[in-house]
Amino acid sequence: MSAIATMRAVVLDCPDPKALARFYSALIGWPITYEDAEWVTLAEDAGGYRISFQRADDYQPPVWPSSTHPQQFHLDVTVRNRTEAGRQVEALGARKHPHQPGKDFTVYTDPAGHPFCLVEAD
């Protein structure tokens, strides 16, 4: 089966694209490769994966695990030590989510309220 397209980027709506891009840049180590007042992009490398952040003035963070403002998607990131990584992401502005549904991952929210999971490497 041939693909119709190739993956270009994941885009997150947020109230402050530059601030959220700095958070994720520190989390995953990708540099900011494009920036304007409405849009900021991180890229793995010149032709690789991208995460972009788009200004949404009326942004409402997800309320999870509720259907009022569902999470819609979330990112899983692999870490060597979840406890240490948890301290590091909290220092960057993340918050540990009160709902922790599994034992193999830890759920946090980024500074704009998007959930993400720290998953310890096997």
Backbone as CSV, one residue per row, in Angstrom:
resi,resn,N_x,N_y,N_z,CA_x,CA_y,CA_z,C_x,C_y,C_z
1,MET,0.843,-1.178,0.000,0.000,0.000,0.000,0.892,1.246,0.000
2,SER,0.653,2.157,-0.907,1.454,3.376,-0.944,0.753,4.480,-0.162
3,ALA,1.553,5.323,0.435,1.017,6.417,1.244,0.571,7.572,0.366
4,ILE,-0.444,8.246,0.794,-0.903,9.456,0.124,-0.018,10.631,0.513
5,ALA,0.482,10.598,1.751,1.272,11.723,2.264,2.305,11.209,3.252
6,THR,3.191,12.094,3.656,4.140,11.788,4.721,3.899,12.754,5.873
7,MET,4.208,12.309,7.065,4.010,13.117,8.263,4.928,14.334,8.227
8,ARG,4.370,15.509,8.473,5.151,16.742,8.496,5.319,17.271,9.911
9,ALA,4.192,17.454,10.645,4.282,18.068,11.964,3.052,17.760,12.791
10,VAL,3.226,17.819,14.091,2.139,17.855,15.050,2.049,19.310,15.488
11,VAL,0.836,19.863,15.538,0.653,21.270,15.881,-0.245,21.378,17.107
12,LEU,0.211,22.132,18.098,-0.562,22.345,19.316,-1.030,23.789,19.371
13,ASP,-2.323,23.993,19.583,-2.844,25.332,19.854,-2.446,25.723,21.271
14,CYS,-2.207,26.999,21.487,-1.810,27.483,22.813,-1.905,29.006,22.844
15,PRO,-1.890,29.602,24.035,-1.960,31.060,24.111,-0.623,31.754,23.852
16,ASP,0.509,31.067,24.062,1.833,31.668,23.913,2.771,30.675,23.229
17,PRO,2.833,30.703,21.878,3.630,29.713,21.147,5.106,29.694,21.537
18,LYS,5.700,30.856,21.751,7.126,30.889,22.068,7.406,30.224,23.421
19,ALA,6.584,30.516,24.424,6.792,29.924,25.748,6.612,28.408,25.701
20,LEU,5.583,27.930,25.002,5.363,26.492,24.945,6.450,25.804,24.121
21,ALA,6.931,26.455,23.079,8.036,25.895,22.294,9.296,25.769,23.147
22,ARG,9.571,26.760,23.973,10.747,26.673,24.861,10.601,25.502,25.832
23,PHE,9.394,25.291,26.366,9.153,24.159,27.259,9.476,22.844,26.546
24,TYR,8.892,22.627,25.367,9.117,21.366,24.654,10.546,21.252,24.129
25,SER,11.179,22.342,23.771,12.585,22.300,23.369,13.444,21.782,24.512
26,ALA,13.187,22.254,25.719,13.929,21.774,26.889,13.586,20.318,27.199
27,LEU,12.335,19.923,26.972,11.913,18.558,27.266,12.536,17.550,26.313
28,ILE,12.484,17.814,24.993,12.936,16.803,24.027,14.241,17.148,23.328
29,GLY,14.772,18.347,23.562,16.082,18.694,23.012,16.106,19.126,21.560
30,TRP,14.951,19.401,20.970,14.923,19.872,19.587,15.017,21.386,19.579
31,PRO,15.754,21.960,18.649,15.871,23.415,18.591,14.669,24.080,17.912
32,ILE,14.476,25.344,18.237,13.489,26.159,17.528,14.064,26.453,16.153
33,THR,13.310,26.118,15.106,13.792,26.312,13.732,13.015,27.377,12.975
34,TYR,11.866,27.774,13.523,11.087,28.849,12.902,10.289,29.522,14.007
35,GLU,10.148,30.855,13.859,9.401,31.590,14.874,8.843,32.880,14.310
36,ASP,7.557,33.119,14.535,6.967,34.438,14.345,5.962,34.646,15.478
37,ALA,5.197,35.692,15.450,4.306,36.017,16.566,3.192,34.988,16.754
38,GLU,2.834,34.274,15.695,1.701,33.349,15.741,2.094,31.877,15.711
39,TRP,3.342,31.566,15.376,3.726,30.179,15.090,5.185,29.974,15.441
40,VAL,5.490,28.874,16.130,6.870,28.495,16.438,7.012,27.003,16.151
41,THR,8.133,26.619,15.558,8.371,25.220,15.203,9.675,24.718,15.808
42,LEU,9.625,23.489,16.319,10.818,22.738,16.723,10.996,21.644,15.686
43,ALA,12.251,21.308,15.362,12.479,20.230,14.408,13.603,19.326,14.894
44,GLU,13.399,18.027,14.662,14.390,17.029,15.027,15.679,17.259,14.247
45,ASP,15.555,17.497,12.964,16.673,17.843,12.092,16.082,18.495,10.844
46,ALA,16.901,18.797,9.875,16.442,19.561,8.708,15.260,18.917,7.985
47,GLY,15.229,17.612,7.870,14.138,16.970,7.149,13.270,16.086,8.012
48,GLY,13.467,16.164,9.322,12.791,15.227,10.215,11.470,15.711,10.756
49,TYR,11.090,15.117,11.860,9.826,15.423,12.501,9.806,16.838,13.057
50,ARG,8.611,17.398,13.147,8.425,18.748,13.674,7.281,18.761,14.675
51,ILE,7.399,19.643,15.645,6.289,19.995,16.523,6.152,21.504,16.423
52,SER,4.947,21.958,16.130,4.705,23.389,16.002,3.671,23.844,17.021
53,PHE,3.721,25.121,17.330,2.854,25.717,18.335,2.201,26.939,17.704
54,GLN,0.880,26.950,17.709,0.103,27.973,17.023,-0.709,28.779,18.037
55,ARG,-0.621,30.097,17.939,-1.375,30.957,18.853,-2.878,30.776,18.637
56,ALA,-3.581,30.583,19.741,-5.043,30.520,19.739,-5.505,31.416,20.875
57,ASP,-5.978,32.598,20.527,-6.347,33.575,21.550,-7.454,33.091,22.468
58,ASP,-8.344,32.239,21.975,-9.435,31.732,22.804,-9.156,30.319,23.308
59,TYR,-7.885,29.935,23.389,-7.478,28.596,23.802,-8.068,28.216,25.163
60,GLN,-8.632,27.021,25.222,-9.131,26.438,26.464,-8.393,25.123,26.678
61,PRO,-7.649,24.983,27.773,-6.906,23.732,27.971,-7.840,22.544,28.150
62,PRO,-7.373,21.358,27.784,-8.187,20.171,27.970,-8.434,19.907,29.457
63,VAL,-9.571,19.288,29.733,-9.906,18.845,31.082,-9.962,17.325,30.994
64,TRP,-8.961,16.694,31.518,-8.836,15.250,31.362,-8.859,14.593,32.719
65,PRO,-9.540,13.511,32.913,-10.232,12.646,31.947,-11.724,12.954,31.833
66,SER,-12.082,14.084,31.337,-13.467,14.508,31.185,-13.752,14.748,29.712
67,SER,-14.994,14.694,29.344,-15.350,14.989,27.952,-15.734,16.454,27.759
68,THR,-15.668,17.267,28.828,-16.003,18.686,28.724,-15.083,19.392,27.729
69,HIS,-13.813,19.284,27.927,-12.777,19.738,26.990,-11.792,18.585,26.869
70,PRO,-12.069,17.571,26.028,-11.239,16.367,25.997,-9.800,16.664,25.583
71,GLN,-8.902,15.754,25.970,-7.487,15.959,25.680,-7.192,15.966,24.182
72,GLN,-7.990,15.310,23.368,-7.868,15.265,21.919,-6.629,14.507,21.450
73,PHE,-5.511,14.703,22.070,-4.309,13.918,21.807,-3.351,14.199,22.957
74,HIS,-2.299,13.411,23.036,-1.239,13.702,24.001,0.063,13.122,23.471
75,LEU,1.161,13.574,24.016,2.475,13.074,23.626,2.996,12.134,24.699
76,ASP,3.649,11.056,24.287,4.388,10.181,25.180,5.870,10.398,24.887
77,VAL,6.646,10.635,25.922,8.090,10.795,25.748,8.803,9.770,26.618
78,THR,9.880,9.187,26.098,10.647,8.179,26.813,11.734,8.849,27.627
79,VAL,11.864,8.426,28.885,12.886,8.963,29.790,13.633,7.811,30.442
80,ARG,14.830,8.097,30.954,15.606,7.062,31.643,15.104,6.825,33.068
81,ASN,14.670,7.906,33.720,14.231,7.811,35.113,13.038,8.749,35.282
82,ARG,11.845,8.182,35.500,10.635,9.014,35.572,10.641,9.979,36.747
83,THR,11.203,9.556,37.872,11.225,10.436,39.046,12.085,11.659,38.774
84,GLU,13.273,11.456,38.254,14.174,12.580,37.950,13.597,13.431,36.826
85,ALA,13.082,12.788,35.791,12.476,13.537,34.684,11.281,14.345,35.178
86,GLY,10.520,13.796,36.111,9.393,14.520,36.686,9.836,15.798,37.373
87,ARG,10.912,15.713,38.139,11.440,16.918,38.787,11.875,17.952,37.742
88,GLN,12.493,17.473,36.684,12.980,18.385,35.643,11.832,19.064,34.900
89,VAL,10.794,18.308,34.535,9.695,18.941,33.791,8.901,19.888,34.689
90,GLU,8.795,19.568,35.974,8.131,20.491,36.890,8.919,21.791,37.017
91,ALA,10.242,21.705,37.001,11.072,22.914,37.047,10.871,23.772,35.795
92,LEU,10.477,23.137,34.691,10.204,23.863,33.449,8.798,24.453,33.408
93,GLY,7.948,24.069,34.367,6.592,24.605,34.399,5.493,23.580,34.220
94,ALA,5.837,22.297,34.067,4.816,21.249,33.963,4.218,20.981,35.339
95,ARG,3.040,20.383,35.330,2.390,19.981,36.582,2.020,18.504,36.498
96,LYS,2.252,17.787,37.578,1.828,16.392,37.629,0.306,16.372,37.712
97,HIS,-0.313,15.588,36.841,-1.763,15.519,36.789,-2.285,14.709,37.974
98,PRO,-3.397,15.115,38.577,-3.924,14.350,39.700,-4.434,12.956,39.310
99,HIS,-4.809,12.774,38.042,-5.305,11.474,37.582,-4.131,10.699,36.982
100,GLN,-3.780,9.577,37.586,-2.687,8.728,37.127,-3.240,7.329,36.872
101,PRO,-3.659,7.039,35.627,-4.373,5.791,35.356,-3.505,4.548,35.189
102,GLY,-2.198,4.683,35.114,-1.357,3.508,34.877,-0.120,3.511,35.739
103,LYS,0.551,2.365,35.811,1.767,2.281,36.616,3.034,2.395,35.771
104,ASP,2.922,2.301,34.463,4.090,2.317,33.591,4.414,3.694,33.016
105,PHE,3.636,4.691,33.373,3.848,6.045,32.873,3.328,7.032,33.907
106,THR,3.778,8.277,33.785,3.315,9.342,34.672,2.784,10.469,33.813
107,VAL,1.574,10.924,34.121,0.914,11.965,33.340,1.215,13.339,33.943
108,TYR,1.613,14.268,33.082,1.841,15.668,33.435,1.045,16.525,32.471
109,THR,0.921,17.804,32.794,0.394,18.764,31.824,1.465,19.811,31.571
110,ASP,1.569,20.233,30.320,2.533,21.274,29.974,2.010,22.628,30.475
111,PRO,2.777,23.700,30.328,2.333,24.999,30.845,1.007,25.508,30.261
112,ALA,0.610,25.007,29.089,-0.673,25.411,28.496,-1.786,24.430,28.826
113,GLY,-1.490,23.361,29.563,-2.505,22.414,29.983,-2.638,21.154,29.153
114,HIS,-1.815,20.973,28.089,-1.870,19.744,27.293,-1.271,18.595,28.104
115,PRO,-1.939,17.456,28.176,-1.345,16.315,28.869,-0.208,15.693,28.062
116,PHE,0.784,15.177,28.765,1.836,14.370,28.158,2.278,13.345,29.191
117,CYS,2.852,12.247,28.712,3.250,11.161,29.610,4.748,10.932,29.549
118,LEU,5.337,10.747,30.724,6.714,10.298,30.828,6.676,8.776,30.929
119,VAL,7.362,8.113,30.018,7.402,6.662,29.976,8.847,6.247,30.139
120,GLU,9.119,5.411,31.129,10.491,4.992,31.390,10.936,3.986,30.340
121,ALA,12.171,4.158,29.845,12.725,3.237,28.839,12.834,1.837,29.425
122,ASP,12.583,0.852,28.580,12.672,-0.554,29.030,14.109,-0.971,29.246
